[in-house]
Amino acid sequence: MTSLKATPSAAAAPPIAECEPTSTQIHGTELRDPYAWMRQKDAPRVQAYLEAENAYTAAAMSGTEELQKKLYDEVLSHIKEDDASLPYRDGAWEYLTRTEKGKQYPRFCRQPAGKPEEETVILDVNQLAEGRPFMDVGTMSVTPDGRLLAYTTDDTGFRQYRLTIKDLQTGALLEDTAERVGTLAWASDSATLFYSTEDEQTKRHDRVFRRVLGGSPVEVFHETDERFNVGVGRTRDRQFVVLETGSHTTSEVWLLPAAEPHMPFRLVAGRVDDEEYDVDHRQGYLYIRTNHGAEQFRLMRTPVTDTEREHWTEVLPERSEAPLDDVDLFRDFLVACYRERGLPLLRVYALNSEGLAGEHHDIRFPDPAYEADGDVNKDFAATTYRYAYQSLVRPPSIFEYDVATHESRLLKEHEVPGGFDASRYASERLWFPAQDGVEVPVSLVYRKDLFVKDAGAPLYVYGYGSYGHALPLGFSPTRLALLDRGLVMAYAHIRGGGELGDPWHDAGKMMQKLNTFTDFISAVEFLLREGYGDPHRVAIEGGSAGGLLMGAVVNMRPDLFRVVLSHVPFVDVMNTMLDASLPLTVAEYEEWGNPNEKSAFDYMLSYSPYDNLRAGAYPSMLVKTSWNDSQVMYWEPAKYVARLRTLKTNNTPLLLQVNMDAGHGGSSGRYDYLKEIAFDDAFLLRELGVETCTPPIQ
C-alpha cells in the first residue's frame, strides 16, 4: 500500500482504501469484507490511512474555520467557566466540584460541614492530566472516616481504569493500587476496600476483590457467565456492601455486612432468566425493586434473614401505565421514580411504623419535555429530599423537597451567561403513529421568534433507541447556537429505548429491531408533514447504537435526509457480533441476537449498515470515531466509510474524522470537547445552507 501521509496533495481527494476481500461462510451465506485489514491496529498502513482520512476531512472543511470559531465562542459565552457545584453533606464533610476558567478539568473539593472557609482540594484532575491528551476519572469513594480517597483514572480513552488511594491528611499516595478496576465500596472499618475488575480481553467486569490496606487482594467473587458484569456498592444506610451481577435482562444481588468485611457474601435470590431486581436496606428489611411478576416493576420487601422470592411482600404495586424506574429509600420515607407517558414523576411516600408506604405526594414539573431525578442524597435519616430538574428550555436546578410540608425550595439554578433568556424558546411533546400504528413520542425545541410552521425551517432529529435507554431531555448550552440560527430540534423516543418501560425496549430489540429504524423514519416524516421542517433540509444525528440507527435509516431512506452526523457508530453488526473475542459481544446477544443462530443471523443481516450499503446517492455525512474506543472499535466506522466511498454515485461530502487521543466519548477536556461540537455544527450548518445567518442574541 502506498503511503497516505497528510500532505496537501493527498488531502485534495479522498483516500482510497485497498480492497483485500476476506470471506466468512456461515448458515449458507458468504459475508465478504474487503477492509478487514483495518483491524490491524499495529500495522503502519492502518494509522497512515486514518491520518489520510483526517487530512482529507480537514481539507474538505477548509473555509469553515471562521464559522467554527464563531460557534465555539457562542457556546463558550453561555458557559460559566468559573463555577462550583452545590455542596452535599456526607458525614462530617461537604463535597463539591469546581471548574476554573482556562482549565480543562474539574477540581474535587471538600470542607468541614458549615465551614466553607476551610475548603480544600482532594483531587485536581488538571494535575492528573498534565502531559496527557486524555484523562478521565471513573469513580471516587471516600472512607467512612473521611481519611482516604480511592479513585480510578483512564489516560487513553480505552476505559481501562487504574485504582489509586490517596491519604487526604498528608496527600500521600498509598502503594495499594490495582489495574482494570471498575466499581468501589469501602467497608465500615475504613481499611477494607472491595472493587471489581475486568477481564483483559473482553473488558467484562467479572471479578470482585477484597483488599485490606497494606495487604494483598483476595478474590471473593468470580462471575463465569459471559453475559454478566459485576459491580459493588453500599446501601444508603451503609449497613451492607452490595455486590450486583447482571446481564441486559437478568440480575442477582449478594450482600455482606459492612461492619464484617471478612464474612462471605450472601445471596439474596438466585438469578432467573429475564428477571431483574435491585435492593436497599432499612431496619432489618430489604426493599426490592423488581420485575418479578410485574413487567413494569414494583417494590417488594422481605426480612434480611428470609430473602427467597416466595416470601417477598408487596410495598408498591406495579403501575402498568407507568414503569418504576428507581426507588430512593430513607429512614422515614421513600421516593418512587416513575415515568408517566414517558416523562419522570417523583412520588414521595411516607413510611409508617411498620415500614410500609403510607400517604404520598407527587413532585410534578411545568415543561412539556424535561428531565428530573434524585440528586445526591447521602443522609439516610434525612427529612428533606434533593432532586434535580431541567428541560429543553430550562437550565439545570437543584431543589430541596420538605417531606413534612410537601414544599420544594430552590437551592441552586445553573447560571447561563451570554444573554440567555429562556422565554425566547419553546418546547413541545407530540405523538405520532408508527408504521404499525403504535403511538410514539417526539420532543421538540425551537426559538419562538425564528419559527413559523410550514415556513421551511431546517430540521434536526436525534435518535438512539437501544438498551432501554431513555433519551435525556435536559438543557444544553451547546444547543443554543443551532436554535439561534432557526433550527427546529427534535428528539425521537423510538422503540428500543426505555421511555415507556421494558415493553418499549423489548419492542425495539432482537427480532423486533426494525421497529427502531421505521419509528425514526416515521418521526421525520411526521414532523415534515406537520410543518416543522423543510423536506430538503433535514439533519439527523446519533452515536454508538444511535450510529447503527443512522446507518440503517440512511440505507432505507437516503432520500429523506440532507445531513447525517454519526458518532462512533456501531455499523459492522455481523462481523462484530460473530467475534466473541471482542469486548461486549457475548453480553450483547441479549440486545441484538446471537448470529450463530440462523434466524437471528438472517434478521441482523437484513439491517446491518455495513452489509447493506448499495450503489446510489447518499446524504452529506460526517462519521466520527476514536482510535482508543473500547466499545465500538475504530475500524467499524473506518471500514464503513471506505466501502461507502466505492458505492456513492453523487458528490455530497463523506468525511471520516478520527480522534487519535480519545475513546468512545470523544475528548475528555471540556474546551476540547466544545471544539469538537463546533466542528460538527459547522459541517451541519454548511450542508443545510444556514451557516452565514447571524443569530440575533445580543
C-alpha positions as CSV (number, residue, x, y, z in Angstrom):
1,M,0.0,0.0,0.0
2,T,1.3,3.4,-0.9
3,S,1.9,5.9,1.8
4,L,-1.0,8.2,2.6
5,K,0.7,10.9,4.7
6,A,-1.3,14.1,5.4
7,T,0.1,16.3,2.6
8,P,-1.8,19.0,0.7
9,S,-1.8,16.9,-2.5
10,A,-3.1,13.8,-0.7
11,A,-5.7,15.8,1.1
12,A,-7.2,17.2,-2.2
13,A,-9.0,13.9,-2.9
14,P,-10.4,11.3,-0.6
15,P,-8.1,8.4,0.3
16,I,-8.9,5.2,-1.3
17,A,-8.5,2.1,0.9
18,E,-7.0,-1.0,-0.5
19,C,-9.5,-3.8,-1.2
20,E,-8.4,-7.1,0.3
21,P,-11.5,-9.3,0.3
22,T,-11.9,-11.8,3.1
23,S,-14.8,-14.2,3.2
24,T,-16.8,-15.8,6.1
25,Q,-19.1,-18.7,5.3
26,I,-22.0,-19.2,7.8
27,H,-25.5,-20.5,7.5
28,G,-25.1,-21.0,3.8
29,T,-24.3,-17.3,3.3
30,E,-21.0,-15.7,2.3
31,L,-20.0,-12.5,4.1
32,R,-17.4,-10.6,2.1
33,D,-15.4,-8.0,3.9
34,P,-12.9,-6.0,1.7
35,Y,-11.5,-4.0,4.6
36,A,-10.9,-6.4,7.4
37,W,-7.2,-5.5,7.3
38,M,-8.1,-2.2,9.1
39,R,-8.4,-4.2,12.4
40,Q,-4.5,-4.5,12.4
41,K,-4.0,-1.6,14.8
42,D,-0.3,-2.1,15.0
43,A,0.2,-2.0,11.2
44,P,1.7,1.3,10.0
45,R,-0.6,1.4,7.0
46,V,-3.7,1.5,9.2
47,Q,-2.6,4.6,11.0
48,A,-1.4,6.1,7.8
49,Y,-4.8,5.5,6.2
50,L,-6.7,7.1,9.2
51,E,-4.3,10.1,9.1
52,A,-5.1,10.5,5.4
53,E,-8.8,10.5,6.2
54,N,-8.2,13.2,8.8
55,A,-6.3,15.2,6.3
56,Y,-9.0,14.9,3.7
57,T,-11.6,15.9,6.3
58,A,-9.6,18.9,7.3
59,A,-9.3,19.9,3.6
60,A,-13.0,19.4,3.0
61,M,-13.8,21.6,5.9
62,S,-11.4,24.3,4.8
63,G,-13.2,27.6,4.8
64,T,-15.3,26.9,7.9
65,E,-12.6,27.9,10.3
66,E,-14.2,31.3,11.0
67,L,-17.6,29.6,11.4
68,Q,-16.1,27.0,13.8
69,K,-14.5,29.8,15.9
70,K,-17.8,31.8,15.9
71,L,-19.7,28.7,17.1
72,Y,-17.1,27.9,19.7
73,D,-17.2,31.4,21.1
74,E,-21.0,31.5,21.1
75,V,-21.2,28.2,23.1
76,L,-18.5,29.3,25.5
77,S,-20.3,32.6,26.1
78,H,-23.1,30.6,27.6
79,I,-20.9,28.6,30.0
80,K,-19.9,29.9,33.4
81,E,-16.3,28.9,33.3
82,D,-15.6,29.7,36.9
83,D,-18.2,27.7,38.7
84,A,-18.9,25.4,41.7
85,S,-21.5,22.7,42.2
86,L,-23.9,22.8,45.2
87,P,-22.1,21.2,48.1
88,Y,-23.7,18.0,49.5
89,R,-23.3,16.6,53.0
90,D,-21.6,13.2,53.6
91,G,-20.8,12.6,57.3
92,A,-18.8,15.4,58.7
93,W,-17.9,16.8,55.3
94,E,-19.5,18.7,52.5
95,Y,-18.3,17.9,49.0
96,L,-18.3,20.0,45.8
97,T,-16.8,20.3,42.4
98,R,-15.2,23.4,41.0
99,T,-14.2,24.5,37.4
100,E,-11.8,27.3,36.7
101,K,-11.6,29.5,33.6
102,G,-9.0,28.2,31.2
103,K,-8.7,24.8,32.9
104,Q,-9.9,21.7,31.0
105,Y,-10.8,19.6,34.0
106,P,-12.6,20.0,37.4
107,R,-11.2,20.1,40.9
108,F,-13.0,18.0,43.5
109,C,-13.1,19.7,46.9
110,R,-14.5,19.4,50.4
111,Q,-14.9,21.4,53.5
112,P,-15.9,20.6,57.1
113,A,-19.7,20.9,57.3
114,G,-20.7,24.5,57.7
115,K,-17.2,25.8,57.2
116,P,-16.7,26.9,53.6
117,E,-13.7,29.0,54.5
118,E,-11.8,25.7,55.2
119,E,-12.3,24.2,51.8
120,T,-9.5,22.0,50.4
121,V,-8.9,20.3,47.1
122,I,-9.0,16.5,47.4
123,L,-8.3,15.8,43.7
124,D,-7.3,18.1,40.9
125,V,-7.9,16.4,37.6
126,N,-5.9,19.1,35.8
127,Q,-2.8,17.9,37.7
128,L,-3.5,14.3,36.8
129,A,-3.9,15.3,33.1
130,E,-0.5,17.2,32.9
131,G,1.4,15.9,29.8
132,R,-1.5,13.7,28.7
133,P,-4.0,14.4,25.9
134,F,-6.8,12.4,27.7
135,M,-7.8,12.0,31.3
136,D,-10.9,10.6,32.8
137,V,-11.8,9.9,36.5
138,G,-14.0,6.9,36.5
139,T,-15.2,6.6,40.1
140,M,-14.3,8.1,43.6
141,S,-15.0,6.9,47.1
142,V,-14.0,8.3,50.4
143,T,-13.6,6.1,53.5
144,P,-16.3,6.4,56.2
145,D,-13.9,8.2,58.5
146,G,-13.1,10.7,55.7
147,R,-9.3,10.0,55.7
148,L,-8.7,8.2,52.4
149,L,-9.9,8.7,48.9
150,A,-10.0,5.8,46.4
151,Y,-10.3,6.9,42.8
152,T,-9.8,5.4,39.3
153,T,-8.3,7.0,36.2
154,D,-8.1,6.3,32.5
155,D,-5.5,8.2,30.5
156,T,-6.1,6.8,27.0
157,G,-9.9,6.7,26.4
158,F,-9.9,2.9,26.3
159,R,-11.9,2.8,29.6
160,Q,-9.2,0.9,31.3
161,Y,-9.0,2.4,34.8
162,R,-6.2,2.2,37.4
163,L,-7.0,2.4,41.1
164,T,-5.2,4.9,43.3
165,I,-5.7,5.6,47.0
166,K,-4.8,9.0,48.5
167,D,-4.3,9.9,52.1
168,L,-6.3,13.1,52.4
169,Q,-4.5,14.2,55.5
170,T,-1.0,14.0,54.1
171,G,-1.6,14.0,50.4
172,A,0.5,10.8,50.0
173,L,-0.4,8.1,47.6
174,L,-0.6,4.6,49.0
175,E,1.1,1.6,47.5
176,D,-2.3,-0.2,47.3
177,T,-3.0,0.0,43.5
178,A,-4.8,-2.2,41.0
179,E,-5.4,-2.3,37.3
180,R,-8.6,-2.6,35.2
181,V,-10.8,-1.5,38.2
182,G,-14.5,-0.7,37.9
183,T,-16.6,0.0,41.0
184,L,-15.5,0.6,44.6
185,A,-17.0,0.1,48.1
186,W,-15.4,0.7,51.4
187,A,-16.2,-1.4,54.5
188,S,-17.1,0.3,57.8
189,D,-13.6,-0.1,59.1
190,S,-12.2,2.4,56.5
191,A,-9.4,0.0,55.9
192,T,-11.1,-2.7,53.7
193,L,-11.9,-1.9,50.1
194,F,-14.0,-4.0,47.7
195,Y,-13.5,-3.5,44.0
196,S,-14.5,-5.1,40.7
197,T,-12.1,-5.8,37.9
198,E,-12.4,-6.5,34.2
199,D,-11.2,-9.4,32.0
200,E,-8.3,-8.2,29.9
201,Q,-9.6,-9.4,26.6
202,T,-13.4,-8.9,26.7
203,K,-13.4,-6.0,29.2
204,R,-16.2,-7.7,31.1
205,H,-16.2,-7.0,34.8
206,D,-16.1,-10.5,36.1
207,R,-14.3,-10.5,39.5
208,V,-14.6,-8.8,42.9
209,F,-11.6,-8.4,45.2
210,R,-11.3,-7.6,48.9
211,R,-8.2,-5.6,49.9
212,V,-7.1,-4.7,53.4
213,L,-4.8,-1.7,53.1
214,G,-1.2,-2.8,53.1
215,G,-2.2,-6.4,52.2
216,S,-2.7,-8.4,49.1
217,P,-6.0,-8.5,47.2
218,V,-8.2,-11.6,47.8
219,E,-10.7,-12.7,45.2
220,V,-14.2,-13.0,46.7
221,F,-16.4,-13.4,43.7
222,H,-16.0,-14.6,40.1
223,E,-18.8,-14.4,37.5
224,T,-18.4,-17.1,34.9
225,D,-21.4,-16.3,32.8
226,E,-20.1,-14.2,29.9
227,R,-23.4,-12.3,29.7
228,F,-22.9,-10.9,33.2
229,N,-21.0,-7.9,34.6
230,V,-20.4,-7.4,38.4
231,G,-20.2,-4.3,40.5
232,V,-20.1,-3.3,44.1
233,G,-21.7,-0.5,46.2
234,R,-23.3,0.3,49.6
235,T,-26.8,0.5,50.9
236,R,-27.8,4.1,51.7
237,D,-27.9,3.3,55.4
238,R,-24.3,1.9,55.0
239,Q,-25.2,-1.3,56.7
240,F,-24.3,-3.5,53.8
241,V,-21.8,-3.9,50.9
242,V,-23.8,-4.8,47.9
243,L,-22.5,-7.0,45.1
244,E,-24.7,-7.0,42.0
245,T,-24.1,-9.1,38.9
246,G,-26.3,-8.7,35.9
247,S,-26.8,-9.0,32.1
248,H,-29.1,-6.9,30.0
249,T,-32.1,-8.8,31.1
250,T,-31.2,-10.7,34.4
251,S,-29.7,-9.7,37.7
252,E,-28.6,-11.2,41.0
253,V,-27.6,-9.5,44.3
254,W,-25.3,-10.6,47.1
255,L,-24.9,-8.8,50.5
256,L,-22.2,-8.6,53.1
257,P,-22.4,-6.7,56.4
258,A,-20.3,-3.6,56.0
259,A,-19.0,-4.0,59.6
260,E,-17.9,-7.6,59.0
261,P,-15.9,-7.3,55.7
262,H,-14.3,-10.7,56.1
263,M,-17.6,-12.5,56.1
264,P,-18.7,-14.2,52.8
265,F,-21.2,-12.5,50.6
266,R,-24.7,-14.0,51.0
267,L,-27.1,-14.4,48.0
268,V,-30.4,-12.6,48.2
269,A,-32.2,-14.5,45.5
270,G,-30.8,-16.7,42.7
271,R,-30.9,-15.5,39.2
272,V,-33.9,-16.3,37.0
273,D,-33.6,-15.5,33.3
274,D,-35.4,-12.3,32.3
275,E,-35.9,-11.2,35.9
276,E,-34.2,-8.2,37.4
277,Y,-34.0,-6.8,40.9
278,D,-32.1,-4.3,43.0
279,V,-32.1,-3.9,46.7
280,D,-31.7,-1.4,49.5
281,H,-31.9,-1.8,53.3
282,R,-33.9,-0.3,56.1
283,Q,-34.2,-1.5,59.7
284,G,-33.7,-5.2,59.0
285,Y,-35.7,-5.3,55.8
286,L,-34.6,-5.4,52.2
287,Y,-36.6,-3.2,49.8
288,I,-36.5,-4.8,46.4
289,R,-37.4,-3.1,43.1
290,T,-38.2,-6.0,40.7
291,N,-40.0,-7.1,37.6
292,H,-40.7,-10.5,39.2
293,G,-44.4,-10.8,38.4
294,A,-44.5,-7.2,37.3
295,E,-43.4,-6.3,33.8
296,Q,-43.2,-2.6,34.7
297,F,-41.5,-3.3,38.1
298,R,-42.9,-3.0,41.6
299,L,-41.4,-2.6,45.1
300,M,-41.3,-5.6,47.4
301,R,-39.7,-6.1,50.8
302,T,-38.5,-9.0,52.9
303,P,-36.6,-9.6,56.1
304,V,-32.8,-9.8,55.7
305,T,-33.0,-13.2,57.2
306,D,-35.6,-14.6,54.7
307,T,-34.9,-13.5,51.2
308,E,-36.4,-16.2,48.9
309,R,-38.7,-14.7,46.3
310,E,-41.8,-16.6,47.6
311,H,-41.5,-14.7,50.9
312,W,-41.4,-11.2,49.4
313,T,-44.4,-8.9,50.2
314,E,-45.5,-6.0,48.1
315,V,-44.9,-2.4,49.2
316,L,-45.8,-0.6,45.9
317,P,-47.8,-2.5,43.2
318,E,-47.0,-2.4,39.5
319,R,-48.5,0.5,37.6
320,S,-48.9,-0.8,34.1
321,E,-49.0,2.7,32.6
322,A,-46.0,4.0,34.5
323,P,-42.8,2.0,34.8
324,L,-41.0,2.2,38.2
325,D,-37.5,3.4,37.1
326,D,-35.9,3.7,40.5
327,V,-36.5,4.0,44.3
328,D,-34.7,6.1,46.8
329,L,-35.1,4.7,50.3
330,F,-34.7,6.6,53.5
331,R,-35.4,6.0,57.2
332,D,-38.8,7.8,57.2
333,F,-39.8,8.0,53.6
334,L,-39.1,6.7,50.1
335,V,-39.2,8.3,46.7
336,A,-40.5,6.3,43.7
337,C,-39.3,7.5,40.4
338,Y,-42.0,6.6,37.8
339,R,-42.4,7.5,34.1
340,E,-45.8,8.7,33.1
341,R,-46.3,9.0,29.3
342,G,-42.5,8.6,29.1
343,L,-41.7,11.6,31.4
344,P,-40.4,11.4,35.0
345,L,-42.6,11.7,38.0
346,L,-41.2,11.7,41.6
347,R,-43.7,10.3,44.1
348,V,-42.8,10.7,47.8
349,Y,-44.3,8.1,50.2
350,A,-44.2,8.4,54.0
351,L,-43.3,5.2,55.7
352,N,-45.4,4.1,58.7
353,S,-44.1,2.4,61.8
354,E,-44.1,-0.9,60.1
355,G,-42.0,0.4,57.2
356,L,-44.9,0.3,54.7
357,A,-45.8,3.1,52.3
358,G,-48.5,5.5,53.6
359,E,-49.8,8.7,52.0
360,H,-48.0,10.0,49.0
361,H,-47.4,13.4,47.3
362,D,-46.2,14.0,43.8
363,I,-43.4,16.3,42.6
364,R,-44.5,17.4,39.2
365,F,-42.9,19.6,36.6
366,P,-44.0,22.5,34.3
367,D,-42.4,21.8,30.9
368,P,-43.8,19.5,28.2
369,A,-40.4,17.8,27.8
370,Y,-38.0,17.6,30.7
371,E,-35.6,15.6,32.8
372,A,-35.9,15.1,36.6
373,D,-34.3,12.7,39.1
374,G,-32.9,12.5,42.6
375,D,-29.7,14.5,43.3
376,V,-27.0,13.5,45.8
377,N,-28.8,12.3,49.0
378,K,-26.3,10.7,51.3
379,D,-28.1,11.1,54.6
380,F,-30.3,8.1,55.3
381,A,-32.0,9.9,58.2
382,A,-32.8,13.0,56.1
383,T,-36.2,14.8,56.4
384,T,-35.7,16.5,53.0
385,Y,-35.0,15.2,49.5
386,R,-32.8,16.8,46.9
387,Y,-33.8,16.5,43.3
388,A,-32.6,17.9,40.0
389,Y,-34.7,19.3,37.3
390,Q,-34.0,20.7,33.8
391,S,-35.7,20.8,30.4
392,L,-35.0,21.6,26.8
393,V,-35.5,25.3,27.6
394,R,-34.8,25.5,31.3
395,P,-31.2,25.2,32.8
396,P,-30.4,22.7,35.5
397,S,-31.7,23.4,39.0
398,I,-31.4,21.7,42.4
399,F,-34.4,21.7,44.7
400,E,-35.0,20.5,48.2
401,Y,-38.3,18.9,49.0
402,D,-39.5,19.0,52.6
403,V,-41.2,15.7,53.2
404,A,-43.4,17.1,56.1
405,T,-44.6,20.3,54.4
406,H,-44.6,18.9,50.8
407,E,-42.9,22.1,49.6
408,S,-39.9,22.5,47.3
409,R,-37.2,25.1,47.7
410,L,-34.8,26.1,45.0
411,L,-31.2,25.7,46.2
412,K,-29.3,26.4,43.0
413,E,-30.0,27.3,39.5
414,H,-27.3,26.8,36.9
415,E,-26.3,30.2,35.6
416,V,-26.3,30.6,31.8
417,P,-24.4,33.8,30.8
418,G,-24.2,35.4,27.4
419,G,-27.7,36.9,27.4
420,F,-29.6,33.7,27.6
421,D,-33.4,34.2,28.0
422,A,-35.5,31.1,28.5
423,S,-38.6,32.9,27.4
424,R,-37.3,33.1,23.8
425,Y,-37.5,29.3,23.4
426,A,-40.4,26.9,23.3
427,S,-40.7,23.1,23.6
428,E,-43.4,20.7,22.6
429,R,-44.2,17.0,23.2
430,L,-46.0,15.3,20.3
431,W,-47.1,11.8,19.5
432,F,-47.1,10.3,16.0
433,P,-48.2,6.9,14.6
434,A,-45.5,4.4,13.7
435,Q,-45.9,2.2,10.7
436,D,-47.7,-0.4,12.7
437,G,-50.0,2.2,14.3
438,V,-48.2,2.4,17.7
439,E,-48.1,5.9,19.1
440,V,-44.5,7.2,19.6
441,P,-43.5,10.4,21.4
442,V,-41.2,13.1,20.0
443,S,-39.9,16.1,21.9
444,L,-39.1,19.4,20.1
445,V,-37.5,22.7,20.9
446,Y,-37.1,25.9,18.8
447,R,-36.7,29.6,19.2
448,K,-40.1,31.3,19.1
449,D,-39.3,34.3,17.1
450,L,-37.5,32.3,14.4
451,F,-40.0,29.6,13.9
452,V,-43.2,29.7,11.8
453,K,-45.0,26.5,10.9
454,D,-44.9,25.5,7.3
455,A,-42.2,28.1,6.6
456,G,-39.5,25.6,5.8
457,A,-37.3,25.6,8.9
458,P,-34.2,23.5,8.9
459,L,-35.0,20.4,10.9
460,Y,-32.6,18.4,13.2
461,V,-33.7,15.0,14.6
462,Y,-31.8,13.0,17.1
463,G,-32.3,9.3,17.9
464,Y,-30.9,6.4,19.8
465,G,-33.4,3.6,20.6
466,S,-31.4,0.8,22.2
467,Y,-30.6,-0.8,25.6
468,G,-33.8,0.5,27.2
469,H,-32.1,3.9,27.4
470,A,-34.5,6.9,27.7
471,L,-33.3,10.0,25.8
472,P,-32.4,12.7,28.3
473,L,-34.2,15.9,27.7
474,G,-32.0,18.3,29.6
475,F,-30.7,21.7,28.9
476,S,-27.6,22.1,26.8
477,P,-25.8,25.4,26.1
478,T,-24.3,23.8,23.0
479,R,-27.8,23.6,21.5
480,L,-28.3,27.3,21.6
481,A,-26.0,28.0,18.6
482,L,-28.3,25.9,16.4
483,L,-31.6,27.2,17.8
484,D,-30.4,30.8,17.4
485,R,-30.0,30.0,13.7
486,G,-33.6,28.9,13.3
487,L,-33.2,25.1,13.5
488,V,-36.1,23.1,14.9
489,M,-34.5,20.4,17.1
490,A,-36.4,17.1,17.7
491,Y,-35.7,14.1,19.9
492,A,-37.4,10.9,18.8
493,H,-38.3,8.5,21.6
494,I,-38.4,5.4,19.4
495,R,-38.9,1.8,20.4
496,G,-35.8,0.1,21.8
497,G,-35.4,3.0,24.3
498,G,-36.8,3.0,27.8
499,E,-39.2,5.9,27.9
500,L,-42.2,3.6,28.3
501,G,-40.6,0.8,30.3
502,D,-39.3,-2.7,29.4
503,P,-42.1,-3.4,26.9
504,W,-40.9,-0.3,24.9
505,H,-37.4,-1.7,25.0
506,D,-38.5,-5.2,24.0
507,A,-40.4,-3.8,21.0
508,G,-37.2,-2.5,19.5
509,K,-34.6,-5.2,20.1
510,M,-33.7,-8.7,19.0
511,M,-36.2,-9.8,16.3
512,Q,-38.1,-6.6,16.5
513,K,-35.1,-4.2,16.0
514,L,-36.5,-2.9,12.7
515,N,-39.2,-1.1,14.7
516,T,-36.4,1.3,15.9
517,F,-35.5,2.3,12.4
518,T,-39.0,2.6,11.0
519,D,-40.1,4.6,14.0
520,F,-37.3,7.1,13.4
521,I,-38.2,7.4,9.7
522,S,-41.9,7.9,10.7
523,A,-40.8,10.6,13.2
524,V,-39.1,12.6,10.5
525,E,-42.0,12.1,8.0
526,F,-44.5,13.2,10.7
527,L,-42.6,16.4,11.6
528,L,-42.3,17.3,7.9
529,R,-45.9,16.6,7.4
530,E,-46.9,18.8,10.3
531,G,-44.9,21.7,9.1
532,Y,-41.9,21.6,11.5
533,G,-39.3,21.4,8.8
534,D,-38.2,21.8,5.2
535,P,-38.1,18.4,3.4
536,H,-34.9,19.5,1.7
537,R,-33.1,20.5,4.9
538,V,-33.3,17.6,7.3
539,A,-30.3,16.8,9.5
540,I,-30.1,13.7,11.7
541,E,-27.6,12.6,14.4
542,G,-26.9,9.6,16.5
543,G,-24.0,7.9,18.3
544,S,-22.8,4.4,19.1
545,A,-26.1,2.3,18.9
546,G,-27.6,5.5,17.6
547,G,-24.9,5.4,14.9
548,L,-26.3,2.0,13.9
549,L,-29.7,3.8,13.7
550,M,-28.1,6.4,11.4
551,G,-26.6,3.7,9.1
552,A,-29.8,1.7,8.9
553,V,-32.2,4.6,8.2
554,V,-29.8,6.1,5.6
555,N,-29.7,2.7,3.8
556,M,-33.5,2.5,4.0
557,R,-34.4,6.1,3.1
558,P,-31.3,8.0,1.8
559,D,-33.7,10.5,0.0
560,L,-35.2,11.7,3.3
561,F,-32.1,13.3,4.8
562,R,-29.8,16.1,3.8
563,V,-27.1,15.7,6.5
564,V,-26.0,12.9,8.8
565,L,-23.8,13.2,11.9
566,S,-22.8,9.7,13.0
567,H,-20.6,9.3,16.1
568,V,-18.7,6.2,17.0
569,P,-21.3,4.2,15.0
570,F,-21.9,0.5,15.5
571,V,-22.3,-0.2,11.8
572,D,-20.4,-3.5,11.2
573,V,-23.0,-5.6,13.0
574,M,-22.3,-9.0,11.5
575,N,-18.5,-9.1,11.8
576,T,-18.6,-7.7,15.3
577,M,-21.3,-10.0,16.7
578,L,-19.7,-13.0,15.1
579,D,-16.5,-12.3,17.0
580,A,-16.9,-13.4,20.6
581,S,-13.4,-12.3,21.5
582,L,-14.3,-8.6,21.1
583,P,-15.4,-6.6,24.2
584,L,-19.1,-6.7,24.8
585,T,-20.1,-9.2,22.1
586,V,-21.4,-12.1,24.1
587,A,-23.3,-9.8,26.5
588,E,-24.8,-8.1,23.5
589,Y,-26.6,-11.2,22.3
590,E,-29.5,-10.2,24.6
591,E,-29.8,-6.9,22.8
592,W,-29.3,-7.8,19.1
593,G,-29.5,-11.6,19.0
594,N,-26.9,-14.3,18.5
595,P,-25.9,-14.6,14.8
596,N,-24.7,-18.1,15.4
597,E,-28.4,-18.9,15.3
598,K,-29.7,-18.8,11.7
599,S,-32.9,-16.9,12.4
600,A,-31.1,-14.2,14.3
601,F,-28.3,-14.1,11.6
602,D,-30.8,-13.6,8.8
603,Y,-32.6,-10.9,10.7
604,M,-29.5,-9.0,11.7
605,L,-28.0,-9.2,8.2
606,S,-31.2,-7.6,6.9
607,Y,-30.3,-4.3,8.6
608,S,-26.6,-4.3,9.3
609,P,-25.4,-1.0,7.8
610,Y,-22.1,-2.1,6.5
611,D,-23.6,-5.2,4.8
612,N,-26.5,-3.3,3.2
613,L,-24.6,-0.4,1.5
614,R,-25.7,-0.2,-2.1
615,A,-24.8,1.9,-5.1
616,G,-26.7,5.2,-5.1
617,A,-27.0,8.7,-3.9
618,Y,-26.3,9.3,-0.2
619,P,-26.7,12.4,2.1
620,S,-23.8,14.5,3.3
621,M,-22.2,12.5,6.1
622,L,-19.7,13.2,8.8
623,V,-18.6,10.0,10.6
624,K,-16.6,10.3,13.7
625,T,-14.6,7.7,15.7
626,S,-11.7,7.4,18.2
627,W,-8.5,5.4,18.0
628,N,-8.9,4.1,21.6
629,D,-12.6,3.4,21.5
630,S,-13.2,0.2,23.6
631,Q,-16.9,-0.2,22.8
632,V,-17.2,0.4,19.0
633,M,-13.7,-0.2,17.6
634,Y,-12.3,2.5,15.3
635,W,-12.3,0.0,12.3
636,E,-16.1,-0.2,12.1
637,P,-16.7,3.4,11.0
638,A,-13.4,3.4,9.0
639,K,-14.5,0.3,7.0
640,Y,-18.0,1.7,6.6
641,V,-16.7,5.0,5.1
642,A,-14.2,3.1,2.9
643,R,-16.9,0.9,1.5
644,L,-19.4,3.6,1.0
645,R,-16.9,5.7,-1.0
646,T,-16.9,2.9,-3.6
647,L,-20.7,3.0,-3.9
648,K,-21.7,6.6,-3.7
649,T,-23.0,8.0,-7.0
650,N,-23.3,11.6,-6.0
651,N,-20.8,14.2,-4.8
652,T,-22.1,15.0,-1.3
653,P,-19.4,15.1,1.3
654,L,-18.4,11.8,3.0
655,L,-16.0,12.6,5.8
656,L,-14.3,10.5,8.4
657,Q,-12.7,12.1,11.4
658,V,-10.6,10.1,13.8
659,N,-9.7,11.4,17.3
660,M,-6.3,9.8,17.8
661,D,-6.3,10.7,21.6
662,A,-9.7,9.6,22.8
663,G,-12.2,6.9,23.3
664,H,-15.9,6.3,23.0
665,G,-17.0,9.6,24.4
666,G,-14.6,11.8,22.5
667,S,-12.2,14.4,24.0
668,S,-12.1,14.5,27.8
669,G,-11.2,18.1,28.3
670,R,-14.2,20.5,28.3
671,Y,-12.7,23.0,25.9
672,D,-11.5,20.3,23.5
673,Y,-15.0,18.8,23.6
674,L,-16.6,22.2,22.8
675,K,-14.3,22.5,19.8
676,E,-15.5,19.1,18.6
677,I,-19.1,20.3,18.8
678,A,-18.2,23.5,16.9
679,F,-16.7,21.4,14.2
680,D,-19.8,19.1,13.9
681,D,-22.1,22.1,13.9
682,A,-20.1,23.9,11.3
683,F,-20.5,20.9,9.0
684,L,-24.2,20.6,9.7
685,L,-24.9,24.3,9.1
686,R,-22.8,24.4,6.0
687,E,-24.6,21.5,4.5
688,L,-28.0,22.9,5.5
689,G,-27.1,26.3,4.0
690,V,-27.6,28.4,7.1
691,E,-24.1,28.9,8.4
692,T,-24.0,32.6,7.4
693,C,-27.0,33.6,9.4
694,T,-26.3,35.9,12.3
695,P,-28.1,34.9,15.4
696,P,-29.8,37.9,17.0
697,I,-28.9,37.1,20.6
698,Q,-27.3,40.3,21.8
